Each structure stands twice: as C-alpha cells, then as structure tokens.
Amino acid sequence: QRRVRGKKKMQNNNNYTSFGYNNNNQTGYNFEENRYSLGEPYQTQSTFDYQNQSSFDYQTNQNNQNYDFQNQSIEESQVSQIPQTQVQTQPQNLTNVYLNEPQVVVQQAVTPSSSEKAFEINLAVADLVRDNFSNYVTYSIKVKVSLPQYKQSTFTNVRRYSDFDWLREQLIQNFRAYLLPPLPEKSMVMDRFDKDFVEYRRRELEKFLRRIASHPFLRTVQTFQQFLELKDQEFEKLKSASSSSIITSTFSFFKTNKVLNIISPAVEDKSSYFSQRQQYFTEVENSLNALASYFSSLGAKRQEIMKIHQCMQASSEFLSKVEKEQQSALSVPFLQFADVSLQLQLLQQELLATEKETMTDTLKDYAGYLSSAKEMLNYRLQKLGELKECEIRMSKLQRGAATNPTEYQKVEKELNDKREIFDKSTAICKEEIEKFEASKCKDIKEAMQSLIQTHMNYELKAIDLWKSWLGRLQ
C-alpha cells in the first residue's frame, strides 16, 4: 500500500520544485561581501534534500521492524519481547550448538523500564600511546545498560584494538553458529596515528560493539559483559587466563578443519537454500570489495583534482596581482576565478569525505560481514559432516547390535545429540541470514541515498558559483 501511494504521489508531483530544485534561483556567491575561508564550506539555498522529499519512506517500510540500524540498538518495544538472561556457570545438554563451554542459562525474562534502551554504547579516542616497543590507540567506552546482570547502569572503561580482537576470538570459539560482526581491518598504514585512520577505526569499533549489543542472544554472553565491565587489571588477568585455552582451541581448529576437508566432499547438503547462500555470499563479497576499491580509486582522483584547483587558485591570485599593478581590468576577474577555484576545492573535499564514509567504508564493512557469514555456514557444514559420519558408524553397528549392545546405545545417543545440534545450528543460521539480509539492504540503501544527496548538492552549489561569476563578468 505504501508503494502504491508513493507511486501516485510521484505521478502527481512530477516536477523539479517538488525535489527542492528552483530553476529561477539567482542567488550566488558574493565574492566581495561574503568570501569564505577554508574552514567555511560554501552553502547554497538550492539544496536537494533526498531524505525529506522522497515519496517512499525507507524508515517505516521495513515490515514493522523496530530495529534501529542507524543507532545500532533495539527499541524498547522489541526489547520487551526478548527474554533476558542471568549469567551462570552451570552446564546444559546440547549447548555445543551455542558454545564449547556452556555459560548462559535462560531464566525468567526481565524487561527494561519504559522508554529505555537495553544498551547505549559510545566510543571516543582516549589516548595515543607511544613507547619503545609499539604505538597504539586506546578507546574510551562509555556504556549505559538496563540489563539486570550488570553491576552498574552507567560506566566507562578503556580498551585498545587488541582487546576487541580478543573479544571476537572468544565469540568465534564459543558461538560459531551465530553471525558475528566483523572488526575493521588491521592497520595497513605507516602512521597508526593518522587522523583519518584513527577516526575510521573508532567508528568501526563502535559499530562492532553496537551490533553485538543489539543482538538478543550475544549481548547476554558473559564474555561480552566482562569485556565491557571489568577494570583494566581484572580484564588483563582474564585475557591471560584465556590465553592457554586459545592455544588449545587453535590446535583444535586446525584439526577440525582437516577433518572437515576430508568429510565435506562426500557430504551432500540436501538444503538448496544454504548451498545457494554460500555461492551468493562469495559472489557478493568479491563484488563489494571490487566496488569499494573503485571508490578508493575515485577518491585518489578527487585528491588530484583538489591539488589542481589549489594550483589554479594560486596562479589566478598571482595574475590578479600582476594585472592590478598594470591597472588592468582583468585584475578583478582573475581574483574572482581564484575564489571559484577555492570553493570548488572545498566542494571536492566534502564529496571525497562523504564517498569514503558512506560508500567505501559501508561496502568494505559488509564484505567483511559476508566473510563472517561464510564462516557460519562452514560451521553448519561441519556439523552436517559429523552427523553423517556418526550415521555411518551407526549403520555398521546396527548389523551387529546384538553382539555389542553397549557400543550401540552409546553411538545411538551420540547420533541423537548430533542430529539435534545440527538441526538447531541450521535454524540459528537461517534466522541470522534473514536478519543480515534486512540489515544489508537497509544500510546500503541509506548509503546510496546519502551519496545521491551529496552529489546533487555538489552540482547545485557548483552551478551557483559559475552562475554568480558569469553575472559579475557581464
């Protein structure tokens, strides 16, 4: 119904003015009375506002989902439907679906108070640390939480990138059936303290934590709570204690992968849904990485254009000075051209920043997310291989059940457990994929909308600049 109403509205308002474009706009840049500095981007009144003028409401047409992708949090109306958990250490049966060492036991649900979100997480750069061994950046994590298992509702702790990496490794070891959000790529620049790189990493690490905090299950995991809540010394002790288990898990990982590589070719996954998803994820991941690299190349070209505008500005200012000494009428036009070059340089800078943050970073982020999705599907395939292997052993024992009943009962129980684990893993994977697809579609659409709006604003501002200069020359 929204689409039908949107199409009718588009047909009834099919003109330029409905999108904020004014053909009669003669306002321009006043070179003598309102010359802008480098810190003051040029503003025009003929601005294309795609978000407000679009007849299709992307914010509300999401099947009544209450997930706030913009703020990376779950609204209160959805939180009330999610069972909260108390962290315990009592093991459960068949918890291998979720983790290797059981930590979470679901108890009575506790709903946060009205008009209150479960999590609010904000990151800021705390310090730039330089020492003789390494240089690194620390981040201040400010948390506001309404879950009952936390000791305080508001607290702040400091972490570095390696701590975030530790958190994700712990989640990978214990919760491989879930789609875990990616971390930003490790430093590939010579200067780790580069302002743009530090801000990019801060933004992506904040997104990483908010995605975990918005997940109805992962946000209740004890490891995540410890990462957020423990003070520096306690957290370092926790990391040291878990280092030995990480080494053991690493050997187990390679052993499992070796077994999986042997089993997988003989395993026939009868679910066309997951096999198609696996191929789709691979193709889209490669295409997203390629598109992100093209945007990066475009950004490099824009930097070259900015340098050219800077050189044109300097040459025009010099020509204006020379012509003024000769009392030539070209002195003022050359000075005006220098101002136009300056403003075009600022517009290119704004365009470059928007393309990087909204498109390049978003595409790279979801390419990493797709890599995590393939890891999740590989885990399901591993569980399928274990199930098939157990079925083969069971079929062999069935022929000799009378002579070896103890072994038969043992394998039968193991088979039932593996079948239940595989079925639960399949259900979790499918649910995670559906949530991921909705998130990917919405976030990339919003990035495209922002890109369109920025480009149209750039064109309108550039037109105003040229139009104003043309009027003064005439």
N, C-alpha and C positions, 0 to 999 in steps of 0.2 A: 504493500500500500504506500509506503514511503517513496519507493522508486517511481510509482505511477504519479503521485503528487509532485515529485521532483521533476519528472519529465514535463508535466503540464506547466509547472512554474517556469521551466526553461523556455518552453514554447511561447508563453505569454510575455516573457521578459527578454526576448532575444534582441537585445541592443547593447551597445557599448557602455551606456551610462549605468546599467544595472551592475556592471562589474567595476565601477569606480573610475572608468576612463572618461575624461572630459575632452572632447575634440576642440572645444573653444578655450581651453586653458592657455592663457598667455603669460601666466606667472613664470618667471625665470630667475636666474641667479643675477643679483645686482652686484656687479664687480666693484663699484666704487663705495657703496654704502654697507655691504654685507659680505666681506671677503672672509672665507672660512679658513681656519688653521688646520694642521694635520690632525689634531685631536677632536675636530668638529666635523663629522661627516655631513655631506650635503643632504638637506631634507627638501622634499617636494610635496606639494599638496595633492598631486595627481597620482595617488598610490593605489596599486591593485591589491586589495585585501581578499585573497582567495579563501581564507578560512571563514570569514564572515559572510561572503557573498555566495558561497557555494550552495546550490539548492539541495544537494544531497548531504545529509547530516551523518558524517562518518562517526561522530562521537556516540550517537544514540542508536544507530542501526547495527548493533552488534549482538542481536538475539538476546537483548536484555541482560547482557553480561555486566556484572558490577566490578570487574577487574579494571583497575586504573593503571593502564600501561604507561601513561605519561609520568605518574608519580611512583610507579613500580610498587603499588601497595593494593591491598584488598579493602574495599569499602566495608563499613560496619554491617550492612545488610547481608553481605556474603559471609563475613566472619561468624555471624550468629549461626550459620548453617554448618560450620566446620567443627568437629569435635576437637577440643583442646586436650593435651596430654600432660601427664605428670611423668617426669623422668625417673626411671628406676633402673636397677641392675639385675632384675630377675629375668632369667631366660624364658623364651617361649618356644613352642614347637613350630617348625617350618618357618622360622624367621629368616632363614637363608635368602628368602626372596628379597628381603629388605637390607640385611646386613649380615656380616660374618659373625660378629659378636653382639648378640641382642642387647639393646639399651633402652628401647622405648616400649612401654606398656600403655595401651589406650585405657583411660579411665573415664570418669564422668566428665561430660563437657562443661567448660566454664566459658561463658560469653563475656567479652569485654563490655564495659559500660557503654551506654548510648553515645553516639557522636564521637566515638573514639576508635582509632585505627589500631590494629594489632602491633604494627611496627612503624616507626619513623626513623630512618637512618640517613645521616648526612656526614659526608667526608670533607675534610679540609686538610691542606698540607700543613703538617705540624713543624717539620724541621728538615733542613738539608744537611746531612751528616757527611763530613769529610774526615777521614782518618788515613793512617798509613797503609791500611790493608784494603779498604774498599770505600766507595762512595755510595750512599743510598739515601732515599727519601722516606721519612716517616709520615704517617697519616693519622690525623685525629678523627676517631669515630664517635660521633655523638648519637646516642640511641635513646629513643623513647618507646617503651614497650608496655603493653597491657596484659601480657600473658602471666598467669599466676606463678609459674615456676621460677621467674626471675626475682632476685632478692630486692632489687630497686627498680622503680619505674623509669628513672632517668639516670644515665651515667655516661661517662666518656672514657675511652681508652685509646692508646696509641699503638699502631701496628705498622709493619713495613711490608713490602711486596712479598717477601719470602714467607711471611705469616699467612697471607692469603693463599699462596701456593700450597702451604701445608694443609690449610683447611680443605681445599679442593681435593687434595690427595686422600685425605681421610674420608671424604664423602665418596670418592671413587672406590675405595677399598670396601666400603660397607653398604653402599646404596647404588649399585650398578644398574639396577632395574629402572632407576629414575633418570630423567633427562637433566643433567647437571649443567648450569650455565657456564660459559667459558670465561676464562680470565683474559685480560689484554695480553698481547704478545710480549715476550721478554724484550729487554732493551736491545735495539739494533742500531742505536745512535752512539756516537763517540761521547757526547756530553749528556750524561744522565740528568743533569740539572737544567737542560734546555727548557725554557718556559713553556713552549707549546707541548713538548713531550710530557712534562710533569702534569700539566692540566689535562691532557688526553688520558693519561693513566689514572689520575684521580677520578675523572668522570666515569671511566670504565669499571674501576674497582667499586665505586659507589653503586653502579648498576648491578654488578655481580652480587653484592650483599642484599640489595633490594629485591632481586629476583628470588634469592633463597628465602628471604623474609616473607615474600608473598606466596610462597608455596605452602599449601595446607599441611603437608607432612614434613618437609625438610626443615621448616622453621622450628619444629618441636624437637629436633635432634639434639642430643646432649653436646655433641662436638661443636655445633654452631653456637649454642649458649655459652660454652666455655670460651670460644674464640671472642665473643663479644664482651663477656662479663669479667673474665679473670684479669687481675692486675699483671703487670709486667713479669715479676718474679714467678708468680704462680703459673703464668702461661708458658714461660721458658721451661719450667720443670715438667709441665705437661708435654711439651714438644720433645724434651729429652727422653721422657719415659716412653713415648710412642716411637722413637727412632728405631729401636730394636724390632718392634713389630712391623715397621715399614720395610726394613731389610728382609724380614721373613716373608712378608707379603709380596715383595718384588720377585723373590725366587719362585714363590707360588704362582705369580702372574705369568712368568715365562713358561713354567711347567704346564699351566693350564692352557696357554696359547699353543704350546707344542701339541698337546693332546687335541685341542680344538682343530688345529690344522690337519691332523690325521683323520679326525672324525667327520669334519664338515663336508668333504667331497662326497661321502657316502650318505649324508643326511639329506633327505628330501623334505623341504619345508612345504607342506601342503597349503599353507596360507599364502595366497597370491597377494594379499594386502601388504604383508611385511616384505616380501621379495620386491614388489613394485616400489615400496617406500625406500628400500635400500638403494635401488638404482636411481630413483628420483633424487634422493639426498646427495648422492655422488655427483650427479649432473648439475644440480643447482649450486652445490658448494663450489665446483670448478668455475661455473659461470659468474657467481657472485665475486669470487676472488679476481677473476679477469676484469669484471666491470669496475671493481674497486681500484685495480691498477690503472685502468684507463682514466678514472677520475684523478688519481695521483699524477698521471702524466699531464692531464689538463691543468692541474694546479701548478705544475712546474712551468707550463707555458704562460699562465697568468702572471707568475712572478717575473718572467721575462718581459711581458707587456708592461708591468708596473715599472720596471727599470727603464724601458723605452720612454714611457710617459715622463719619468723623472728627468731623463736626458733632454727631452723636448721642452720641458719646463725651464731647465737651466739655460738652454740655447735661446729660448724666446725671451727670457728675462735679460740676457746679455744683449740681444738685438734691440730690445726696447731701450736699454741704457745707451747704446751707441746711437740709435736714431734720435733719442732725446737730446743728446749733445749736439746733433746737427739740426735740432729744431724741426725734425721731420714729423709729418702727420702719421707715420707708421708706428711711432713710439707707443701710443695707447693700444692699438690693435695687437701688437706683439705682447704687451703686458696682459691683455685680456686672454690671449691664447695660452700664456703661461698659467693663468688661473684655471682655465678649462683643463689643461693637462694635469694640474694638481688634483682637481676634483675627479677626473677620470681615474687617476691613480688610486684615490680613496675608494671609489666605487669598485674597482677591481679587487682591492684588498678585502672589502666586505663580501664580495662574491666568492673569493677564494676561501675565506673562513667559513662561510655558510656551506659551500660544497663539501668541504672536508668534514665538518661536524655532522651535517645532516645526511650526506650520502656516503662518502668514503668510509667513515667510521661505522655507520649503520650496516653497510654491506659487509665489511670485514667482521663485524660482531656476529652477524647471522651466519656467515660462512663458518666461523668457529663453533656456533651453536649446532650447525648441521654435522660438524665433525663429532661433537658430543652425542648427537642423535644416532650416528652410525655405531658409536661405541655401545650405546644402549641396545641397539638391535643385535650387535655381535654377542652381547651377554645373553640375550634371549636365545640366539642360535646355539650358544654354548650349552645352555640348559636343555635345549632340544637334543643335542648330541649326547649329553649324559643320560637323558631319558631313553633314547634309542639303544644306547649301549647296555643299559640295565634291562631293557626288554629282550635283548638278545640273550643275555645271561639267564633271564627268567625262562625263556623258551627252551633253553638247553636243560634247565633243571626240571622242567615240567615232565620231561620224559623219564627222569629218574627220581621223582618226588618221593616215591615210596621208600627208596633206599637211603635218601638224605633229607628227611623232613625238616631238620633244624636249619640247614642252609636254605631250603626252600622258603621257610617262613621269614628268614632274615632278608632274603632278596625280595620277597613279596612286599614286606614293609618298606624296604628301600625304594621299590618301584612306585608304590603309592605316594610316598613322600616326594619323590622327584616329579611325578605327574602333577601333584598339587602345586609344587614350586613353579613348574613350567607354566601351568595354567594361570597362576597369579601373576607371574612375570609378564605373560602375554597381555593380560588385562591392564596391568600398570603401563606397559609400553604403549598400548593403543590409546589410553587416556592421555598420556604425556604427549603423544604425537598430535592429537587433536587440539590440545591447549597450545602447543607450539605453533601449529599452522595458523591458528587465530591470531596469536601474538605477532607472528612474522608478517602476516597480511596487513594488520593494522599499523604496525610500526613503519614498515616500508612505504605504505600509502602516505602516512603523515610526513615522512622524509621527502617524498616526491612533491607533496603539496607545498612544503616549505621551500623546496628548490624552485618550483614554478613561481611562487610569490616573489622570491628574491630576484629571479631573473627578470620578471616583468617590472618590478620596481627599479631595477638597474636600467632597463631600456627607457622607462618613463623619465627617470632622472637625467639620463644622457640626452634625451630629446629636449628636455627643458634647458639644459646647458647650451646645446647648439642653437636652439631657437632664440634664447636670450642674447647670445653673442651675435647672431645674424641680425637681430633687431638693432643692436647698438651700432653695428657696422653700417647699416642702411641709414 
